[in-house]
Amino acid sequence: MTPSKGRQAKAWLQTLPALPKAAEKILRALQDEHASWRSTAAALEEDAVITLRVLSLANSPFYGAAGRVHSAGDAIQILGLSTLTGIVLASALRPPTLCTETSPVDVESFWRQGLHTAQLARFMASAADLDGDLSYLAAVLYKTGQLLHLTLPANAGLDEQDQNAPTLAALAGEHWGLPPPVVQVLRDLAGVLDDAELGGEPSPARVICWAASLLDLPPQEVAETHPTVLAIAQALSLSPATLVQQLKAGDG
């Protein structure tokens, strides 16, 4: 990247919305092993709008806690910090901040699929003895990168090879101060997405790619015998039935 392009790229990053204070504090708590759930809950409750969104999502059937999450403290104890952080990021970074009228995106459906992708990536990472929380957060940020890609201005100053969703997400993640391992998964994901093969050794980036591939399947084609299901199940040493069950878990 030339110095002039670097300045343009830096200017583009400055146009990104700042994370709400609640999101910043929760991200700090996620990286602080000494942080208590009570202090994290207090940080979340400082932003009433995000708190309501978190409670709404946390009480959905998707997380298996419907009707049991009544406060920020409940959300942290039932969902865990990494899931909570993913929900906060999805809530804080949703359009209209990042989406324009020229980018026709069904925002609610987009983020529902994004959180489903993250949950599925976590399951697959855990099945492969990888860090499920790492894949979960990287998957949420990857969806943010997809929104950034849709709204990227022509004068952003980024090299062509950097104008893809994972790289944009990595740049945004660095700008927002997300943990370096999350950013690295996104950089790895940019290379994984260029590989048409669904097999290979499981990695945090690859399970995100696999989760997205599964969720791209038309619902009527989701079956244990589908080639995509078979290839990913084999790579994870899972039964196709188990993978299909997890895939359908977020349909409600």
DOPAVEX-151478 format. One record per residue: y, z, x of N, C-alpha, C, O in turn. Coordinates in steps of 0.05 Angstrom, whole numbers, padded with zeros to 5 digits, always signed. Example, Ala and Ser with C-alpha at 12.3 -4.5 7.8 and 13.67 -1.06 7.14 Angstrom:
2
-00114+00156+00264-00090+00156+00246-00066+00156+00264-00066+00169+00285;-00045+00142+00257-00021+00143+00273+00001+00157+00258+00023+00161+00268;
***
This chain:
252
-00024+00000+00017+00000+00000+00000+00025+00000+00018+00027+00017+00035;+00043-00018+00013+00067-00020+00029+00086+00003+00022+00083+00015+00001;+00106+00010+00040+00124+00032+00034+00138+00028+00007+00142+00047-00008;+00146+00002+00001+00161-00002-00024+00142+00003-00048+00150+00014-00068;+00117-00007-00046+00098-00002-00067+00092+00028-00070+00089+00038-00092;+00091+00042-00047+00086+00070-00048+00108+00085-00063+00103+00103-00078;+00133+00077-00058+00155+00089-00073+00154+00083-00102+00159+00101-00119;+00146+00058-00110+00143+00051-00138+00121+00067-00151+00124+00077-00173;+00099+00070-00136+00076+00085-00147+00084+00114-00152+00077+00126-00172;+00099+00126-00132+00108+00153-00135+00127+00156-00159+00126+00176-00173;+00144+00136-00163+00162+00136-00186+00146+00135-00212+00153+00148-00231;+00124+00119-00212+00108+00117-00236+00095+00144-00242+00094+00152-00265;+00085+00157-00222+00073+00183-00226+00093+00203-00238+00085+00221-00254;+00118+00201-00230+00138+00219-00240+00143+00215-00270+00155+00232-00283;+00136+00191-00280+00140+00186-00309+00118+00198-00326+00120+00199-00350;+00096+00207-00313+00075+00220-00329+00084+00246-00341+00100+00260-00328;+00074+00253-00364+00083+00278-00376+00073+00302-00360+00051+00301-00348;+00090+00322-00359+00081+00347-00346+00061+00361-00363+00062+00360-00388;+00042+00374-00350+00023+00390-00366+00038+00413-00379+00055+00425-00367;+00031+00420-00403+00042+00444-00416+00036+00468-00398+00016+00469-00384;+00053+00489-00400+00049+00513-00384+00022+00525-00389+00009+00535-00370;+00013+00525-00414-00014+00536-00420-00036+00521-00405-00054+00534-00394;-00034+00495-00404-00054+00479-00389-00053+00485-00360-00074+00488-00347;-00029+00488-00348-00027+00494-00320-00039+00521-00314-00053+00524-00294;-00034+00541-00331-00045+00568-00326-00075+00568-00329-00089+00582-00313;-00086+00553-00348-00114+00553-00351-00128+00539-00328-00149+00547-00319;-00115+00518-00318-00126+00504-00294-00126+00522-00270-00145+00522-00254;-00105+00538-00267-00104+00558-00245-00127+00578-00249-00140+00586-00229;-00130+00587-00273-00151+00607-00279-00179+00596-00272-00196+00610-00263;-00182+00570-00278-00208+00558-00273-00215+00558-00243-00238+00560-00236;-00194+00558-00227-00198+00557-00198-00197+00585-00186-00201+00589-00161;-00191+00605-00202-00189+00633-00193-00212+00649-00203-00214+00656-00227;-00231+00655-00185-00255+00670-00194-00250+00698-00203-00267+00711-00215;-00226+00708-00197-00218+00735-00205-00203+00736-00231-00197+00758-00241;-00197+00713-00243-00182+00713-00268-00199+00723-00291-00223+00717-00293;-00188+00740-00308-00202+00750-00331-00199+00732-00355-00180+00717-00357;-00218+00734-00373-00217+00717-00397-00193+00726-00414-00182+00709-00429;-00185+00751-00413-00163+00761-00429-00136+00748-00419-00120+00740-00435;-00133+00747-00392-00108+00735-00382-00107+00705-00388-00086+00694-00394;-00131+00692-00387-00132+00664-00394-00126+00659-00423-00112+00640-00430;-00137+00676-00440-00131+00674-00469-00102+00678-00475-00090+00664-00491;-00089+00696-00461-00060+00701-00464-00045+00676-00457-00025+00669-00470;-00053+00663-00435-00040+00638-00426-00043+00616-00447-00023+00602-00454;-00066+00614-00459-00071+00593-00479-00054+00599-00504-00043+00580-00515;-00052+00624-00512-00038+00631-00536-00008+00627-00534+00007+00629-00554;+00002+00622-00510+00031+00617-00507+00039+00590-00519+00062+00585-00525;+00019+00572-00523+00024+00546-00535+00009+00545-00561-00015+00540-00562;+00024+00549-00583+00012+00551-00610-00001+00524-00618-00023+00524-00630;+00011+00502-00611+00001+00476-00619-00026+00471-00605-00045+00463-00618;-00028+00475-00579-00053+00471-00565-00074+00491-00574-00097+00483-00577;-00066+00516-00580-00085+00535-00589-00098+00526-00615-00122+00529-00619;-00082+00516-00634-00093+00506-00659-00112+00483-00655-00133+00481-00668;-00105+00465-00637-00122+00442-00631-00149+00452-00619-00170+00442-00626;-00147+00471-00601-00171+00482-00588-00189+00495-00609-00213+00490-00609;-00177+00511-00626-00193+00525-00647-00206+00505-00666-00229+00508-00674;-00191+00483-00673-00202+00463-00690-00226+00449-00678-00247+00446-00691;-00223+00441-00653-00245+00428-00639-00268+00446-00633-00291+00439-00636;-00262+00471-00626-00283+00490-00619-00300+00497-00643-00324+00504-00640;-00288+00496-00667-00303+00502-00691-00317+00478-00703-00330+00480-00724;-00316+00456-00690-00330+00432-00700-00360+00435-00694-00367+00449-00675;-00377+00422-00710-00406+00423-00705-00414+00414-00677-00435+00422-00667;-00398+00398-00665-00405+00387-00639-00410+00408-00618-00428+00405-00601;-00395+00430-00619-00398+00451-00599-00417+00473-00608-00421+00493-00593;-00429+00471-00632-00448+00490-00641-00437+00518-00647-00452+00537-00647;-00411+00519-00652-00399+00545-00657-00382+00545-00682-00363+00560-00685;-00389+00527-00701-00373+00524-00725-00369+00550-00740-00389+00564-00746;-00344+00557-00745-00338+00581-00760-00338+00607-00744-00332+00628-00755;-00345+00605-00718-00347+00630-00702-00323+00633-00682-00321+00654-00669;-00306+00613-00680-00284+00615-00661-00258+00620-00676-00247+00602-00690;-00248+00644-00674-00224+00653-00690-00200+00658-00672-00178+00661-00683;-00203+00659-00646-00181+00665-00628-00186+00651-00602-00207+00640-00596;-00165+00651-00585-00168+00640-00558-00189+00654-00542-00204+00642-00527;-00191+00681-00546-00212+00696-00532-00239+00687-00540-00257+00685-00524;-00243+00683-00566-00269+00673-00576-00276+00646-00563-00298+00642-00554;-00256+00628-00561-00260+00602-00550-00270+00604-00521-00288+00589-00513;-00257+00621-00506-00265+00624-00478-00293+00635-00475-00309+00625-00459;-00300+00655-00491-00326+00668-00488-00349+00651-00498-00371+00652-00488;-00343+00636-00520-00364+00619-00531-00367+00593-00517-00389+00584-00511;-00344+00580-00510-00345+00554-00498-00347+00554-00468-00359+00536-00456;-00334+00574-00455-00332+00574-00426-00307+00561-00416-00295+00545-00431;-00299+00568-00393-00273+00558-00382-00272+00528-00378-00252+00516-00385;-00293+00516-00368-00292+00487-00363-00290+00471-00388-00274+00452-00390;-00306+00479-00409-00303+00464-00434-00276+00469-00446-00263+00450-00456;-00266+00493-00445-00239+00499-00455-00218+00482-00441-00200+00472-00453;-00221+00480-00415-00202+00465-00399-00202+00436-00407-00181+00423-00410;-00226+00425-00411-00228+00397-00421-00215+00393-00447-00201+00373-00451;-00219+00412-00466-00206+00409-00492-00176+00411-00490-00161+00397-00503;-00166+00430-00473-00137+00433-00469-00125+00407-00457-00104+00398-00466;-00139+00396-00437-00129+00371-00426-00128+00348-00447-00108+00334-00448;-00149+00346-00462-00150+00326-00483-00128+00330-00503-00115+00311-00513;-00122+00355-00510-00101+00362-00529-00073+00357-00517-00055+00346-00531;-00070+00365-00492-00043+00363-00480-00035+00335-00473-00012+00328-00473;-00055+00317-00467-00049+00291-00456-00053+00269-00477-00054+00245-00470;-00057+00276-00502-00061+00255-00522-00035+00241-00528-00013+00253-00525;-00036+00216-00539-00012+00203-00548+00000+00220-00571-00014+00237-00582;+00026+00216-00578+00043+00193-00571+00054+00193-00542+00067+00174-00535;+00049+00214-00527+00060+00215-00500+00051+00192-00483+00066+00180-00467;+00025+00184-00485+00014+00164-00468+00008+00138-00481+00000+00118-00468;+00011+00136-00507+00004+00111-00522+00029+00099-00534+00046+00113-00545;+00031+00073-00532+00053+00059-00544+00044+00043-00568+00021+00041-00574;+00064+00032-00582+00058+00016-00606+00042-00009-00599+00028-00021-00616;+00044-00018-00574+00030-00042-00566+00001-00036-00558-00014-00055-00551;-00007-00011-00558-00034-00003-00551-00047+00009-00575-00046+00034-00579;-00060-00007-00592-00071+00003-00617-00096+00020-00612-00118+00009-00611;-00093+00046-00610-00115+00064-00605-00117+00084-00627-00097+00097-00634;-00141+00087-00639-00146+00109-00658-00149+00134-00642-00170+00140-00631;-00127+00150-00640-00126+00172-00621-00148+00192-00626-00162+00201-00608;-00152+00200-00651-00172+00221-00657-00200+00211-00650-00215+00226-00638;-00207+00187-00657-00233+00176-00650-00236+00173-00620-00258+00179-00609;-00215+00165-00607-00215+00162-00578-00222+00188-00564-00240+00189-00547;-00209+00210-00572-00214+00236-00559-00240+00248-00568-00253+00263-00552;-00249+00243-00593-00275+00252-00601-00296+00240-00583-00314+00254-00573;-00294+00214-00579-00313+00200-00561-00310+00210-00532-00330+00213-00518;-00285+00216-00524-00281+00226-00497-00295+00252-00492-00308+00256-00471;-00292+00271-00511-00305+00297-00508-00335+00295-00511-00350+00310-00498;-00344+00276-00527-00373+00271-00529-00384+00260-00503-00405+00268-00493;-00369+00242-00491-00376+00231-00464-00379+00254-00444-00398+00255-00428;-00359+00272-00444-00359+00294-00426-00382+00312-00430-00395+00321-00411;-00388+00318-00455-00411+00336-00461-00437+00323-00453-00455+00337-00442;-00440+00298-00458-00465+00284-00451-00467+00282-00420-00489+00285-00409;-00445+00278-00406-00445+00277-00377-00453+00304-00366-00468+00305-00346;-00444+00325-00378-00451+00352-00369-00481+00357-00372-00495+00367-00355;-00492+00348-00395-00521+00352-00400-00537+00337-00379-00556+00348-00368;-00530+00312-00374-00545+00296-00355-00542+00307-00326-00561+00306-00311;-00518+00316-00319-00514+00328-00293-00531+00353-00289-00544+00356-00269;-00532+00370-00310-00548+00394-00308-00578+00387-00306-00593+00400-00292;-00586+00366-00321-00614+00357-00319-00622+00348-00291-00645+00349-00283;-00602+00338-00276-00606+00329-00249-00599+00350-00228-00597+00344-00204;-00596+00375-00237-00588+00397-00219-00562+00392-00205-00558+00400-00181;-00543+00379-00219-00516+00375-00209-00497+00395-00223-00505+00409-00241;-00472+00395-00214-00452+00412-00227-00443+00400-00253-00427+00381-00253;-00453+00410-00275-00446+00399-00302-00417+00403-00308-00405+00385-00321;-00405+00425-00300-00377+00430-00306-00359+00410-00292-00339+00400-00303;-00366+00403-00267-00351+00383-00252-00351+00356-00266-00331+00343-00269;-00375+00347-00275-00377+00322-00289-00362+00322-00315-00349+00303-00323;-00363+00345-00329-00349+00348-00355-00319+00344-00351-00307+00327-00365;-00307+00358-00332-00278+00356-00329-00270+00328-00319-00250+00317-00328;-00286+00317-00301-00279+00290-00291-00281+00269-00313-00266+00250-00314;-00300+00273-00332-00303+00254-00354-00279+00255-00373-00270+00235-00382;-00269+00280-00378-00245+00282-00394-00222+00268-00381-00207+00254-00394;-00219+00272-00355-00196+00260-00341-00199+00230-00340-00180+00215-00341;-00224+00220-00339-00230+00192-00339-00219+00179-00365-00208+00157-00364;-00223+00193-00387-00212+00182-00413-00182+00181-00412-00170+00163-00423;-00169+00200-00399-00141+00199-00395-00133+00175-00379-00113+00161-00384;-00149+00169-00358-00144+00145-00342-00146+00119-00358-00131+00100-00353;-00164+00119-00378-00165+00095-00396-00140+00092-00412-00131+00069-00416;-00128+00114-00421-00103+00112-00435-00081+00103-00417-00064+00086-00424;-00081+00113-00392-00060+00105-00373-00063+00075-00367-00042+00061-00364;-00087+00065-00365-00091+00037-00360-00080+00020-00383-00069-00002-00378;-00083+00029-00407-00073+00014-00430-00043+00012-00430-00031-00008-00440;-00030+00032-00419+00000+00033-00420+00013+00029-00393+00037+00035-00390;-00002+00020-00373+00008+00017-00346+00030-00005-00346+00024-00028-00354;+00055+00002-00337+00075-00019-00337+00071-00039-00314+00058-00032-00294;+00081-00063-00317+00077-00084-00297+00090-00077-00271+00081-00087-00250;+00110-00060-00271+00125-00053-00247+00117-00026-00236+00132-00012-00223;+00092-00018-00241+00083+00009-00233+00081+00011-00202+00083+00033-00191;+00079-00012-00189+00078-00012-00160+00051-00005-00148+00049+00001-00124;+00030-00007-00164+00003-00001-00154-00011-00027-00145-00007-00048-00157;-00026-00025-00124-00042-00048-00116-00063-00054-00138-00071-00037-00153;-00071-00080-00139-00089-00088-00160-00114-00072-00161-00124-00065-00183;-00125-00065-00137-00150-00050-00137-00147-00021-00146-00167-00008-00151;-00122-00012-00149-00118+00015-00159-00112+00016-00189-00108+00037-00200;-00111-00008-00201-00103-00009-00230-00127-00008-00248-00130-00024-00266;-00145+00011-00243-00168+00015-00260-00168+00044-00270-00155+00061-00258;-00182+00049-00291-00181+00075-00304-00189+00099-00286-00174+00119-00285;-00211+00097-00271-00218+00120-00254-00197+00126-00232-00191+00149-00227;-00186+00105-00220-00166+00109-00198-00140+00120-00210-00128+00138-00198;-00132+00109-00233-00108+00120-00246-00112+00149-00253-00094+00166-00250;-00136+00156-00263-00142+00184-00269-00141+00201-00245-00132+00224-00245;-00152+00191-00222-00151+00206-00197-00122+00211-00188-00116+00233-00179;-00106+00190-00189-00078+00194-00182-00064+00214-00199-00049+00231-00190;-00069+00212-00226-00057+00231-00244-00068+00260-00239-00053+00279-00240;-00094+00262-00233-00105+00288-00228-00093+00301-00203-00088+00325-00203;-00088+00285-00182-00075+00296-00159-00046+00305-00166-00037+00326-00157;-00033+00288-00181-00005+00294-00189-00004+00320-00205+00015+00336-00202;-00024+00325-00222-00024+00349-00239-00037+00373-00225-00037+00395-00237;-00047+00369-00201-00058+00392-00187-00086+00400-00195-00093+00423-00193;-00102+00381-00205-00129+00387-00213-00146+00392-00187-00139+00382-00166;-00168+00406-00190-00185+00412-00167-00193+00387-00152-00201+00367-00164;-00191+00387-00125-00199+00363-00109-00227+00352-00115-00230+00328-00115;-00247+00369-00120-00273+00357-00126-00273+00340-00151-00288+00320-00153;-00257+00347-00171-00255+00331-00196-00242+00304-00189-00252+00283-00198;-00221+00304-00173-00208+00279-00165-00227+00261-00149-00227+00237-00153;-00244+00273-00132-00263+00258-00115-00284+00244-00133-00291+00221-00128;-00293+00258-00154-00312+00246-00172-00300+00221-00185-00314+00201-00188;-00275+00222-00192-00262+00199-00204-00260+00176-00184-00263+00153-00192;-00254+00182-00159-00253+00160-00139-00281+00148-00135-00284+00124-00132;-00301+00165-00136-00329+00155-00134-00335+00138-00158-00350+00118-00156;-00325+00146-00181-00332+00132-00206-00321+00103-00205-00334+00085-00217;-00299+00099-00192-00288+00072-00190-00308+00053-00177-00311+00030-00185;-00323+00063-00157-00343+00046-00144-00368+00044-00161-00381+00022-00162;-00376+00065-00175-00400+00065-00191-00397+00045-00214-00416+00031-00221;-00373+00043-00226-00369+00025-00249-00371-00004-00241-00377-00021-00257;-00367-00010-00215-00371-00037-00205-00400-00045-00201-00406-00068-00197;-00417-00025-00203-00446-00030-00199-00459-00034-00226-00459-00016-00243;-00470-00058-00231-00481-00064-00257-00508-00050-00262-00517-00048-00285;-00520-00039-00241-00546-00026-00244-00543+00001-00257-00525+00016-00249;-00561+00008-00276-00559+00034-00289-00576+00055-00275-00573+00078-00280;-00593+00046-00257-00610+00065-00243-00596+00078-00219-00571+00079-00219;-00611+00086-00200-00599+00098-00176-00601+00129-00177-00609+00140-00197;-00594+00141-00154-00594+00170-00152-00572+00183-00169-00549+00174-00167;-00579+00202-00186-00558+00215-00203-00536+00228-00185-00542+00239-00164;-00512+00225-00194-00489+00238-00181-00469+00245-00203-00471+00234-00225;-00449+00263-00197-00430+00269-00218-00416+00245-00229-00410+00244-00253;-00410+00225-00212-00396+00201-00221-00415+00184-00238-00408+00173-00258;-00440+00181-00228-00459+00163-00241-00466+00173-00269-00470+00157-00288;-00468+00200-00273-00475+00209-00300-00453+00204-00320-00458+00201-00344;-00428+00204-00310-00405+00196-00328-00408+00167-00336-00404+00161-00360;-00414+00150-00317-00419+00122-00323-00442+00118-00343-00440+00103-00362;-00463+00133-00339-00486+00131-00357-00479+00141-00385-00486+00129-00405;-00464+00163-00387-00456+00174-00413-00439+00153-00428-00443+00149-00452;-00420+00141-00414-00403+00121-00426-00419+00097-00436-00414+00086-00457;-00439+00089-00420-00456+00066-00427-00472+00072-00452-00474+00055-00470;-00482+00096-00454-00497+00104-00478-00480+00104-00503-00488+00096-00525;-00456+00115-00500-00438+00117-00523-00426+00090-00531-00414+00088-00553;-00428+00070-00514-00419+00043-00521-00440+00028-00537-00434+00007-00549;-00464+00039-00539-00485+00026-00555-00478+00028-00585-00469+00049-00594;-00481+00006-00600-00477+00007-00629-00497+00028-00641-00520+00028-00632;-00488+00044-00660-00506+00065-00670-00533+00055-00679-00553+00068-00676;-00533+00031-00691-00559+00020-00701-00578+00013-00679-00601+00008-00684;-00568+00011-00654-00585+00003-00632-00595+00027-00615-00611+00024-00597;-00585+00051-00622-00593+00075-00607-00622+00081-00614-00628+00089-00637;-00640+00078-00595-00668+00083-00600-00682+00089-00573-00671+00082-00552;-00704+00103-00574-00719+00110-00550-00728+00086-00534-00734+00088-00510;-00730+00063-00547-00741+00040-00533-00719+00021-00523-00724+00001-00511;-00693+00029-00527-00672+00012-00517-00672+00012-00487-00675+00033-00474;-00668-00012-00474-00669-00014-00445-00650+00005-00431-00657+00017-00410;-00625+00009-00442-00606+00027-00429-00616+00056-00430-00614+00071-00410;-00627+00064-00453-00638+00091-00456-00661+00095-00437-00663+00116-00424;-00679+00075-00435-00703+00078-00418-00695+00080-00389-00706+00096-00374;-00675+00064-00380-00667+00064-00352-00654+00090-00344-00660+00101-00323;-00637+00101-00361-00623+00126-00355-00643+00149-00356-00642+00167-00340;-00660+00149-00377-00680+00171-00379-00698+00172-00355-00704+00193-00345;-00706+00148-00345-00723+00147-00321-00708+00158-00297-00720+00173-00281;-00683+00151-00294-00667+00160-00271-00664+00190-00271-00662+00203-00250;-00664+00202-00295-00660+00231-00297-00686+00246-00300-00686+00271-00302;-00708+00231-00301-00735+00244-00306-00735+00259-00332-00746+00281-00334;-00723+00247-00352-00723+00258-00379-00739+00240-00398-00743+00216-00392;-00748+00251-00420-00760+00234-00440-00738+00219-00455-00717+00230-00460;-00743+00194-00463-00723+00179-00479-00716+00195-00505-00693+00193-00514;-00735+00209-00516-00730+00223-00541-00709+00245-00536-00692+00250-00553;-00711+00259-00514-00692+00280-00507-00664+00269-00504-00644+00280-00513;-00663+00246-00490-00637+00233-00486-00624+00224-00512-00600+00228-00516;-00640+00212-00529-00630+00203-00555-00620+00227-00572-00600+00225-00585;-00635+00249-00571-00627+00273-00585-00600+00283-00576-00583+00289-00593;-00595+00283-00550-00569+00292-00540-00548+00272-00547-00525+00279-00553;-00554+00246-00546-00535+00225-00553-00525+00228-00581-00502+00223-00587;-00543+00235-00599-00536+00237-00627-00524+00264-00635-00515+00268-00657;-00524+00283-00616-00515+00310-00622-00486+00312-00630-00478+00329-00645;-00470+00293-00619-00441+00294-00625-00433+00275-00648-00409+00272-00652;-00452+00263-00662-00444+00244-00683-00431+00258-00706-00416+00244-00720;-00435+00283-00710-00422+00297-00732-00394+00304-00726-00380+00315-00743;
***
